């Protein structure tokens, strides 16, 4: 039962990628799409990839080194 459930979740994720995410990544919208609350999101270090995922509606967290964060920024 667990293996079938896992396989179905994998298929569901792949269909989401093919139907929703891939078109948004290949033809980015001019404005960001609202984040999909059902997606887990991702952490990344590369700003260009982060921007692409942000515009596609993927929840993203940009990891930055401390020296690039201004002292005036409220974290």
PDB file of N, CA, C and O in Angstrom:
ATOM      1  N   UNK A   1       0.828  -1.191   0.000  1.00  0.00           N
ATOM      2  CA  UNK A   1       0.000   0.000   0.000  1.00  0.00           C
ATOM      3  C   UNK A   1       0.872   1.255   0.000  1.00  0.00           C
ATOM      4  O   UNK A   1       0.602   2.193  -0.749  1.00  0.00           O
ATOM      5  N   UNK A   2       1.899   1.281   0.819  1.00  0.00           N
ATOM      6  CA  UNK A   2       2.758   2.459   0.916  1.00  0.00           C
ATOM      7  C   UNK A   2       3.472   2.739  -0.403  1.00  0.00           C
ATOM      8  O   UNK A   2       3.612   3.894  -0.804  1.00  0.00           O
ATOM      9  N   UNK A   3       3.918   1.692  -1.069  1.00  0.00           N
ATOM     10  CA  UNK A   3       4.621   1.877  -2.343  1.00  0.00           C
ATOM     11  C   UNK A   3       3.682   2.435  -3.412  1.00  0.00           C
ATOM     12  O   UNK A   3       4.090   3.281  -4.208  1.00  0.00           O
ATOM     13  N   UNK A   4       2.443   1.977  -3.438  1.00  0.00           N
ATOM     14  CA  UNK A   4       1.461   2.490  -4.397  1.00  0.00           C
ATOM     15  C   UNK A   4       1.178   3.962  -4.110  1.00  0.00           C
ATOM     16  O   UNK A   4       1.096   4.780  -5.026  1.00  0.00           O
ATOM     17  N   UNK A   5       1.031   4.284  -2.837  1.00  0.00           N
ATOM     18  CA  UNK A   5       0.781   5.668  -2.442  1.00  0.00           C
ATOM     19  C   UNK A   5       1.950   6.568  -2.861  1.00  0.00           C
ATOM     20  O   UNK A   5       1.737   7.664  -3.379  1.00  0.00           O
ATOM     21  N   UNK A   6       3.149   6.115  -2.643  1.00  0.00           N
ATOM     22  CA  UNK A   6       4.337   6.886  -3.012  1.00  0.00           C
ATOM     23  C   UNK A   6       4.398   7.082  -4.521  1.00  0.00           C
ATOM     24  O   UNK A   6       4.707   8.176  -4.993  1.00  0.00           O
ATOM     25  N   UNK A   7       4.107   6.037  -5.275  1.00  0.00           N
ATOM     26  CA  UNK A   7       4.119   6.125  -6.735  1.00  0.00           C
ATOM     27  C   UNK A   7       3.067   7.113  -7.237  1.00  0.00           C
ATOM     28  O   UNK A   7       3.337   7.897  -8.146  1.00  0.00           O
ATOM     29  N   UNK A   8       1.875   7.078  -6.652  1.00  0.00           N
ATOM     30  CA  UNK A   8       0.820   8.010  -7.049  1.00  0.00           C
ATOM     31  C   UNK A   8       1.200   9.455  -6.727  1.00  0.00           C
ATOM     32  O   UNK A   8       0.904  10.359  -7.508  1.00  0.00           O
ATOM     33  N   UNK A   9       1.848   9.678  -5.593  1.00  0.00           N
ATOM     34  CA  UNK A   9       2.309  11.027  -5.250  1.00  0.00           C
ATOM     35  C   UNK A   9       3.393  11.499  -6.214  1.00  0.00           C
ATOM     36  O   UNK A   9       3.423  12.672  -6.587  1.00  0.00           O
ATOM     37  N   UNK A  10       4.277  10.599  -6.616  1.00  0.00           N
ATOM     38  CA  UNK A  10       5.303  10.946  -7.607  1.00  0.00           C
ATOM     39  C   UNK A  10       4.666  11.323  -8.946  1.00  0.00           C
ATOM     40  O   UNK A  10       5.083  12.288  -9.586  1.00  0.00           O
ATOM     41  N   UNK A  11       3.668  10.567  -9.359  1.00  0.00           N
ATOM     42  CA  UNK A  11       2.973  10.858 -10.617  1.00  0.00           C
ATOM     43  C   UNK A  11       2.256  12.205 -10.522  1.00  0.00           C
ATOM     44  O   UNK A  11       2.286  12.997 -11.464  1.00  0.00           O
ATOM     45  N   UNK A  12       1.621  12.457  -9.396  1.00  0.00           N
ATOM     46  CA  UNK A  12       0.926  13.732  -9.177  1.00  0.00           C
ATOM     47  C   UNK A  12       1.910  14.902  -9.253  1.00  0.00           C
ATOM     48  O   UNK A  12       1.608  15.929  -9.860  1.00  0.00           O
ATOM     49  N   UNK A  13       3.075  14.749  -8.642  1.00  0.00           N
ATOM     50  CA  UNK A  13       4.097  15.801  -8.677  1.00  0.00           C
ATOM     51  C   UNK A  13       4.601  16.020 -10.100  1.00  0.00           C
ATOM     52  O   UNK A  13       4.790  17.162 -10.519  1.00  0.00           O
ATOM     53  N   UNK A  14       4.817  14.955 -10.834  1.00  0.00           N
ATOM     54  CA  UNK A  14       5.285  15.073 -12.214  1.00  0.00           C
ATOM     55  C   UNK A  14       4.246  15.773 -13.087  1.00  0.00           C
ATOM     56  O   UNK A  14       4.600  16.615 -13.912  1.00  0.00           O
ATOM     57  N   UNK A  15       2.982  15.437 -12.916  1.00  0.00           N
ATOM     58  CA  UNK A  15       1.925  16.099 -13.682  1.00  0.00           C
ATOM     59  C   UNK A  15       1.839  17.584 -13.340  1.00  0.00           C
ATOM     60  O   UNK A  15       1.637  18.413 -14.227  1.00  0.00           O
ATOM     61  N   UNK A  16       1.990  17.926 -12.053  1.00  0.00           N
ATOM     62  CA  UNK A  16       2.023  19.340 -11.656  1.00  0.00           C
ATOM     63  C   UNK A  16       3.163  20.061 -12.353  1.00  0.00           C
ATOM     64  O   UNK A  16       2.993  21.177 -12.843  1.00  0.00           O
ATOM     65  N   UNK A  17       4.314  19.428 -12.395  1.00  0.00           N
ATOM     66  CA  UNK A  17       5.469  20.040 -13.049  1.00  0.00           C
ATOM     67  C   UNK A  17       5.198  20.254 -14.539  1.00  0.00           C
ATOM     68  O   UNK A  17       5.445  21.338 -15.068  1.00  0.00           O
ATOM     69  N   UNK A  18       4.693  19.226 -15.210  1.00  0.00           N
ATOM     70  CA  UNK A  18       4.463  19.303 -16.657  1.00  0.00           C
ATOM     71  C   UNK A  18       3.366  20.315 -17.001  1.00  0.00           C
ATOM     72  O   UNK A  18       3.512  21.097 -17.940  1.00  0.00           O
ATOM     73  N   UNK A  19       2.275  20.298 -16.243  1.00  0.00           N
ATOM     74  CA  UNK A  19       1.119  21.130 -16.575  1.00  0.00           C
ATOM     75  C   UNK A  19       1.231  22.565 -16.068  1.00  0.00           C
ATOM     76  O   UNK A  19       0.721  23.482 -16.712  1.00  0.00           O
ATOM     77  N   UNK A  20       1.888  22.778 -14.929  1.00  0.00           N
ATOM     78  CA  UNK A  20       1.892  24.105 -14.306  1.00  0.00           C
ATOM     79  C   UNK A  20       3.265  24.765 -14.359  1.00  0.00           C
ATOM     80  O   UNK A  20       3.407  25.863 -14.897  1.00  0.00           O
ATOM     81  N   UNK A  21       4.260  24.109 -13.810  1.00  0.00           N
ATOM     82  CA  UNK A  21       5.552  24.757 -13.608  1.00  0.00           C
ATOM     83  C   UNK A  21       6.370  24.895 -14.884  1.00  0.00           C
ATOM     84  O   UNK A  21       6.901  25.972 -15.156  1.00  0.00           O
ATOM     85  N   UNK A  22       6.482  23.845 -15.663  1.00  0.00           N
ATOM     86  CA  UNK A  22       7.319  23.896 -16.869  1.00  0.00           C
ATOM     87  C   UNK A  22       6.901  25.017 -17.827  1.00  0.00           C
ATOM     88  O   UNK A  22       7.771  25.742 -18.309  1.00  0.00           O
ATOM     89  N   UNK A  23       5.606  25.190 -18.125  1.00  0.00           N
ATOM     90  CA  UNK A  23       5.230  26.307 -19.003  1.00  0.00           C
ATOM     91  C   UNK A  23       5.610  27.678 -18.429  1.00  0.00           C
ATOM     92  O   UNK A  23       5.988  28.577 -19.179  1.00  0.00           O
ATOM     93  N   UNK A  24       5.512  27.840 -17.115  1.00  0.00           N
ATOM     94  CA  UNK A  24       5.866  29.118 -16.495  1.00  0.00           C
ATOM     95  C   UNK A  24       7.370  29.356 -16.503  1.00  0.00           C
ATOM     96  O   UNK A  24       7.814  30.503 -16.553  1.00  0.00           O
ATOM     97  N   UNK A  25       8.153  28.294 -16.455  1.00  0.00           N
ATOM     98  CA  UNK A  25       9.608  28.448 -16.484  1.00  0.00           C
ATOM     99  C   UNK A  25      10.125  28.677 -17.901  1.00  0.00           C
ATOM    100  O   UNK A  25      11.108  29.393 -18.092  1.00  0.00           O
ATOM    101  N   UNK A  26       9.476  28.079 -18.891  1.00  0.00           N
ATOM    102  CA  UNK A  26       9.937  28.248 -20.273  1.00  0.00           C
ATOM    103  C   UNK A  26       9.447  29.557 -20.886  1.00  0.00           C
ATOM    104  O   UNK A  26      10.124  30.127 -21.741  1.00  0.00           O
ATOM    105  N   UNK A  27       8.285  30.039 -20.463  1.00  0.00           N
ATOM    106  CA  UNK A  27       7.746  31.333 -20.922  1.00  0.00           C
ATOM    107  C   UNK A  27       7.367  32.145 -19.694  1.00  0.00           C
ATOM    108  O   UNK A  27       6.193  32.191 -19.326  1.00  0.00           O
ATOM    109  N   UNK A  28       8.339  32.785 -19.053  1.00  0.00           N
ATOM    110  CA  UNK A  28       8.066  33.479 -17.789  1.00  0.00           C
ATOM    111  C   UNK A  28       7.051  34.612 -17.958  1.00  0.00           C
ATOM    112  O   UNK A  28       7.088  35.338 -18.952  1.00  0.00           O
ATOM    113  N   UNK A  29       6.157  34.760 -16.999  1.00  0.00           N
ATOM    114  CA  UNK A  29       5.194  35.864 -17.052  1.00  0.00           C
ATOM    115  C   UNK A  29       5.887  37.196 -16.748  1.00  0.00           C
ATOM    116  O   UNK A  29       6.977  37.219 -16.176  1.00  0.00           O
ATOM    117  N   UNK A  30       5.247  38.300 -17.133  1.00  0.00           N
ATOM    118  CA  UNK A  30       5.838  39.616 -16.876  1.00  0.00           C
ATOM    119  C   UNK A  30       5.696  40.019 -15.411  1.00  0.00           C
ATOM    120  O   UNK A  30       6.473  40.829 -14.906  1.00  0.00           O
ATOM    121  N   UNK A  31       4.697  39.451 -14.730  1.00  0.00           N
ATOM    122  CA  UNK A  31       4.497  39.701 -13.299  1.00  0.00           C
ATOM    123  C   UNK A  31       4.527  38.362 -12.568  1.00  0.00           C
ATOM    124  O   UNK A  31       4.152  37.338 -13.139  1.00  0.00           O
ATOM    125  N   UNK A  32       4.972  38.361 -11.309  1.00  0.00           N
ATOM    126  CA  UNK A  32       4.999  37.098 -10.558  1.00  0.00           C
ATOM    127  C   UNK A  32       3.600  36.504 -10.387  1.00  0.00           C
ATOM    128  O   UNK A  32       2.626  37.226 -10.175  1.00  0.00           O
ATOM    129  N   UNK A  33       3.523  35.201 -10.480  1.00  0.00           N
ATOM    130  CA  UNK A  33       2.288  34.463 -10.230  1.00  0.00           C
ATOM    131  C   UNK A  33       2.171  34.282  -8.717  1.00  0.00           C
ATOM    132  O   UNK A  33       3.186  34.151  -8.033  1.00  0.00           O
ATOM    133  N   UNK A  34       0.942  34.273  -8.188  1.00  0.00           N
ATOM    134  CA  UNK A  34       0.770  34.033  -6.752  1.00  0.00           C
ATOM    135  C   UNK A  34       1.372  32.679  -6.378  1.00  0.00           C
ATOM    136  O   UNK A  34       1.242  31.704  -7.118  1.00  0.00           O
ATOM    137  N   UNK A  35       2.019  32.637  -5.240  1.00  0.00           N
ATOM    138  CA  UNK A  35       2.656  31.394  -4.783  1.00  0.00           C
ATOM    139  C   UNK A  35       1.602  30.318  -4.558  1.00  0.00           C
ATOM    140  O   UNK A  35       0.519  30.586  -4.038  1.00  0.00           O
ATOM    141  N   UNK A  36       1.936  29.119  -4.953  1.00  0.00           N
ATOM    142  CA  UNK A  36       1.045  27.980  -4.771  1.00  0.00           C
ATOM    143  C   UNK A  36       1.219  27.466  -3.342  1.00  0.00           C
ATOM    144  O   UNK A  36       2.286  26.956  -3.002  1.00  0.00           O
ATOM    145  N   UNK A  37       0.188  27.590  -2.497  1.00  0.00           N
ATOM    146  CA  UNK A  37       0.332  27.193  -1.087  1.00  0.00           C
ATOM    147  C   UNK A  37       0.454  25.684  -0.875  1.00  0.00           C
ATOM    148  O   UNK A  37       0.797  25.241   0.221  1.00  0.00           O
ATOM    149  N   UNK A  38       0.178  24.895  -1.909  1.00  0.00           N
ATOM    150  CA  UNK A  38       0.286  23.440  -1.751  1.00  0.00           C
ATOM    151  C   UNK A  38       1.691  22.938  -2.047  1.00  0.00           C
ATOM    152  O   UNK A  38       1.999  21.774  -1.790  1.00  0.00           O
ATOM    153  N   UNK A  39       2.555  23.812  -2.593  1.00  0.00           N
ATOM    154  CA  UNK A  39       3.930  23.414  -2.889  1.00  0.00           C
ATOM    155  C   UNK A  39       4.824  23.693  -1.703  1.00  0.00           C
ATOM    156  O   UNK A  39       4.641  24.687  -1.000  1.00  0.00           O
ATOM    157  N   UNK A  40       5.785  22.826  -1.476  1.00  0.00           N
ATOM    158  CA  UNK A  40       6.699  22.963  -0.353  1.00  0.00           C
ATOM    159  C   UNK A  40       7.656  24.130  -0.556  1.00  0.00           C
ATOM    160  O   UNK A  40       7.970  24.835   0.402  1.00  0.00           O
ATOM    161  N   UNK A  41       8.119  24.347  -1.762  1.00  0.00           N
ATOM    162  CA  UNK A  41       9.074  25.412  -2.039  1.00  0.00           C
ATOM    163  C   UNK A  41      10.498  24.900  -2.011  1.00  0.00           C
ATOM    164  O   UNK A  41      10.741  23.698  -1.907  1.00  0.00           O
ATOM    165  N   UNK A  42      11.450  25.842  -2.107  1.00  0.00           N
ATOM    166  CA  UNK A  42      12.847  25.435  -2.170  1.00  0.00           C
ATOM    167  C   UNK A  42      13.761  26.533  -1.636  1.00  0.00           C
ATOM    168  O   UNK A  42      13.399  27.709  -1.596  1.00  0.00           O
ATOM    169  N   UNK A  43      14.941  26.119  -1.233  1.00  0.00           N
ATOM    170  CA  UNK A  43      16.003  27.018  -0.805  1.00  0.00           C
ATOM    171  C   UNK A  43      17.031  27.052  -1.920  1.00  0.00           C
ATOM    172  O   UNK A  43      17.342  26.016  -2.508  1.00  0.00           O
ATOM    173  N   UNK A  44      17.565  28.236  -2.221  1.00  0.00           N
ATOM    174  CA  UNK A  44      18.582  28.313  -3.264  1.00  0.00           C
ATOM    175  C   UNK A  44      19.542  29.459  -3.021  1.00  0.00           C
ATOM    176  O   UNK A  44      19.267  30.387  -2.261  1.00  0.00           O
ATOM    177  N   UNK A  45      20.684  29.362  -3.697  1.00  0.00           N
ATOM    178  CA  UNK A  45      21.731  30.372  -3.569  1.00  0.00           C
ATOM    179  C   UNK A  45      21.866  31.232  -4.819  1.00  0.00           C
ATOM    180  O   UNK A  45      22.379  32.348  -4.736  1.00  0.00           O
ATOM    181  N   UNK A  46      21.426  30.750  -5.964  1.00  0.00           N
ATOM    182  CA  UNK A  46      21.587  31.475  -7.227  1.00  0.00           C
ATOM    183  C   UNK A  46      20.390  32.399  -7.458  1.00  0.00           C
ATOM    184  O   UNK A  46      19.244  31.952  -7.517  1.00  0.00           O
ATOM    185  N   UNK A  47      20.682  33.697  -7.588  1.00  0.00           N
ATOM    186  CA  UNK A  47      19.610  34.690  -7.690  1.00  0.00           C
ATOM    187  C   UNK A  47      18.791  34.549  -8.969  1.00  0.00           C
ATOM    188  O   UNK A  47      17.579  34.765  -8.933  1.00  0.00           O
ATOM    189  N   UNK A  48      19.398  34.198 -10.085  1.00  0.00           N
ATOM    190  CA  UNK A  48      18.650  34.089 -11.343  1.00  0.00           C
ATOM    191  C   UNK A  48      17.651  32.933 -11.289  1.00  0.00           C
ATOM    192  O   UNK A  48      16.518  33.073 -11.750  1.00  0.00           O
ATOM    193  N   UNK A  49      18.057  31.808 -10.738  1.00  0.00           N
ATOM    194  CA  UNK A  49      17.135  30.672 -10.601  1.00  0.00           C
ATOM    195  C   UNK A  49      16.036  31.023  -9.602  1.00  0.00           C
ATOM    196  O   UNK A  49      14.873  30.672  -9.801  1.00  0.00           O
ATOM    197  N   UNK A  50      16.407  31.709  -8.539  1.00  0.00           N
ATOM    198  CA  UNK A  50      15.435  32.138  -7.534  1.00  0.00           C
ATOM    199  C   UNK A  50      14.377  33.038  -8.177  1.00  0.00           C
ATOM    200  O   UNK A  50      13.184  32.888  -7.912  1.00  0.00           O
ATOM    201  N   UNK A  51      14.815  33.963  -9.014  1.00  0.00           N
ATOM    202  CA  UNK A  51      13.887  34.869  -9.702  1.00  0.00           C
ATOM    203  C   UNK A  51      12.942  34.088 -10.614  1.00  0.00           C
ATOM    204  O   UNK A  51      11.744  34.368 -10.647  1.00  0.00           O
ATOM    205  N   UNK A  52      13.463  33.124 -11.344  1.00  0.00           N
ATOM    206  CA  UNK A  52      12.628  32.319 -12.244  1.00  0.00           C
ATOM    207  C   UNK A  52      11.558  31.562 -11.470  1.00  0.00           C
ATOM    208  O   UNK A  52      10.393  31.541 -11.866  1.00  0.00           O
ATOM    209  N   UNK A  53      11.958  30.943 -10.370  1.00  0.00           N
ATOM    210  CA  UNK A  53      10.999  30.192  -9.562  1.00  0.00           C
ATOM    211  C   UNK A  53       9.990  31.129  -8.898  1.00  0.00           C
ATOM    212  O   UNK A  53       8.810  30.793  -8.794  1.00  0.00           O
ATOM    213  N   UNK A  54      10.444  32.301  -8.450  1.00  0.00           N
ATOM    214  CA  UNK A  54       9.549  33.283  -7.830  1.00  0.00           C
ATOM    215  C   UNK A  54       8.467  33.715  -8.818  1.00  0.00           C
ATOM    216  O   UNK A  54       7.289  33.763  -8.466  1.00  0.00           O
ATOM    217  N   UNK A  55       8.863  34.031 -10.057  1.00  0.00           N
ATOM    218  CA  UNK A  55       7.897  34.454 -11.066  1.00  0.00           C
ATOM    219  C   UNK A  55       6.958  33.319 -11.452  1.00  0.00           C
ATOM    220  O   UNK A  55       5.846  33.576 -11.916  1.00  0.00           O
ATOM    221  N   UNK A  56       7.376  32.080 -11.274  1.00  0.00           N
ATOM    222  CA  UNK A  56       6.526  30.925 -11.590  1.00  0.00           C
ATOM    223  C   UNK A  56       5.591  30.559 -10.437  1.00  0.00           C
ATOM    224  O   UNK A  56       4.763  29.659 -10.579  1.00  0.00           O
ATOM    225  N   UNK A  57       5.711  31.241  -9.307  1.00  0.00           N
ATOM    226  CA  UNK A  57       4.815  30.980  -8.182  1.00  0.00           C
ATOM    227  C   UNK A  57       5.301  29.922  -7.215  1.00  0.00           C
ATOM    228  O   UNK A  57       4.529  29.431  -6.391  1.00  0.00           O
ATOM    229  N   UNK A  58       6.568  29.565  -7.305  1.00  0.00           N
ATOM    230  CA  UNK A  58       7.139  28.584  -6.378  1.00  0.00           C
ATOM    231  C   UNK A  58       7.625  29.334  -5.136  1.00  0.00           C
ATOM    232  O   UNK A  58       8.362  30.310  -5.273  1.00  0.00           O
ATOM    233  N   UNK A  59       7.238  28.910  -3.931  1.00  0.00           N
ATOM    234  CA  UNK A  59       7.787  29.549  -2.733  1.00  0.00           C
ATOM    235  C   UNK A  59       9.304  29.328  -2.680  1.00  0.00           C
ATOM    236  O   UNK A  59       9.769  28.189  -2.734  1.00  0.00           O
ATOM    237  N   UNK A  60      10.067  30.410  -2.575  1.00  0.00           N
ATOM    238  CA  UNK A  60      11.527  30.306  -2.577  1.00  0.00           C
ATOM    239  C   UNK A  60      12.119  31.084  -1.413  1.00  0.00           C
ATOM    240  O   UNK A  60      11.565  32.086  -0.962  1.00  0.00           O
ATOM    241  N   UNK A  61      13.251  30.600  -0.944  1.00  0.00           N
ATOM    242  CA  UNK A  61      14.039  31.269   0.082  1.00  0.00           C
ATOM    243  C   UNK A  61      15.450  31.399  -0.464  1.00  0.00           C
ATOM    244  O   UNK A  61      16.105  30.404  -0.773  1.00  0.00           O
ATOM    245  N   UNK A  62      15.911  32.644  -0.579  1.00  0.00           N
ATOM    246  CA  UNK A  62      17.240  32.908  -1.110  1.00  0.00           C
ATOM    247  C   UNK A  62      18.238  32.913   0.041  1.00  0.00           C
ATOM    248  O   UNK A  62      18.108  33.695   0.983  1.00  0.00           O
ATOM    249  N   UNK A  63      19.218  32.048  -0.041  1.00  0.00           N
ATOM    250  CA  UNK A  63      20.265  31.945   0.975  1.00  0.00           C
ATOM    251  C   UNK A  63      21.385  32.899   0.593  1.00  0.00           C
ATOM    252  O   UNK A  63      21.926  32.813  -0.509  1.00  0.00           O
ATOM    253  N   UNK A  64      21.733  33.803   1.491  1.00  0.00           N
ATOM    254  CA  UNK A  64      22.784  34.780   1.237  1.00  0.00           C
ATOM    255  C   UNK A  64      23.841  34.693   2.330  1.00  0.00           C
ATOM    256  O   UNK A  64      23.543  34.348   3.474  1.00  0.00           O
ATOM    257  N   UNK A  65      25.081  35.011   1.960  1.00  0.00           N
ATOM    258  CA  UNK A  65      26.146  35.091   2.954  1.00  0.00           C
ATOM    259  C   UNK A  65      25.942  36.350   3.793  1.00  0.00           C
ATOM    260  O   UNK A  65      25.410  37.349   3.311  1.00  0.00           O
ATOM    261  N   UNK A  66      26.359  36.292   5.021  1.00  0.00           N
ATOM    262  CA  UNK A  66      26.128  37.393   5.952  1.00  0.00           C
ATOM    263  C   UNK A  66      26.731  38.710   5.458  1.00  0.00           C
ATOM    264  O   UNK A  66      26.158  39.772   5.700  1.00  0.00           O
ATOM    265  N   UNK A  67      27.861  38.660   4.779  1.00  0.00           N
ATOM    266  CA  UNK A  67      28.505  39.897   4.322  1.00  0.00           C
ATOM    267  C   UNK A  67      27.696  40.625   3.239  1.00  0.00           C
ATOM    268  O   UNK A  67      27.950  41.800   2.976  1.00  0.00           O
ATOM    269  N   UNK A  68      26.738  39.953   2.615  1.00  0.00           N
ATOM    270  CA  UNK A  68      25.902  40.591   1.595  1.00  0.00           C
ATOM    271  C   UNK A  68      24.599  41.151   2.168  1.00  0.00           C
ATOM    272  O   UNK A  68      23.802  41.735   1.434  1.00  0.00           O
ATOM    273  N   UNK A  69      24.381  40.979   3.456  1.00  0.00           N
ATOM    274  CA  UNK A  69      23.160  41.466   4.090  1.00  0.00           C
ATOM    275  C   UNK A  69      23.476  42.786   4.792  1.00  0.00           C
ATOM    276  O   UNK A  69      24.330  42.812   5.678  1.00  0.00           O
ATOM    277  N   UNK A  70      22.805  43.890   4.416  1.00  0.00           N
ATOM    278  CA  UNK A  70      23.077  45.173   5.062  1.00  0.00           C
ATOM    279  C   UNK A  70      22.729  45.147   6.550  1.00  0.00           C
ATOM    280  O   UNK A  70      21.814  44.442   6.974  1.00  0.00           O
ATOM    281  N   UNK A  71      23.468  45.921   7.326  1.00  0.00           N
ATOM    282  CA  UNK A  71      23.212  45.991   8.769  1.00  0.00           C
ATOM    283  C   UNK A  71      21.837  46.574   9.070  1.00  0.00           C
ATOM    284  O   UNK A  71      21.271  46.311  10.131  1.00  0.00           O
ATOM    285  N   UNK A  72      21.301  47.356   8.155  1.00  0.00           N
ATOM    286  CA  UNK A  72      20.002  47.997   8.377  1.00  0.00           C
ATOM    287  C   UNK A  72      18.821  47.077   8.073  1.00  0.00           C
ATOM    288  O   UNK A  72      17.676  47.431   8.351  1.00  0.00           O
ATOM    289  N   UNK A  73      19.088  45.897   7.503  1.00  0.00           N
ATOM    290  CA  UNK A  73      18.001  44.983   7.147  1.00  0.00           C
ATOM    291  C   UNK A  73      17.480  44.280   8.394  1.00  0.00           C
ATOM    292  O   UNK A  73      18.251  43.759   9.201  1.00  0.00           O
ATOM    293  N   UNK A  74      16.163  44.276   8.536  1.00  0.00           N
ATOM    294  CA  UNK A  74      15.514  43.612   9.663  1.00  0.00           C
ATOM    295  C   UNK A  74      15.237  42.164   9.274  1.00  0.00           C
ATOM    296  O   UNK A  74      14.435  41.900   8.378  1.00  0.00           O
ATOM    297  N   UNK A  75      15.896  41.234   9.945  1.00  0.00           N
ATOM    298  CA  UNK A  75      15.721  39.816   9.636  1.00  0.00           C
ATOM    299  C   UNK A  75      14.982  39.135  10.767  1.00  0.00           C
ATOM    300  O   UNK A  75      14.731  37.931  10.705  1.00  0.00           O
TER     301      UNK A  75
END
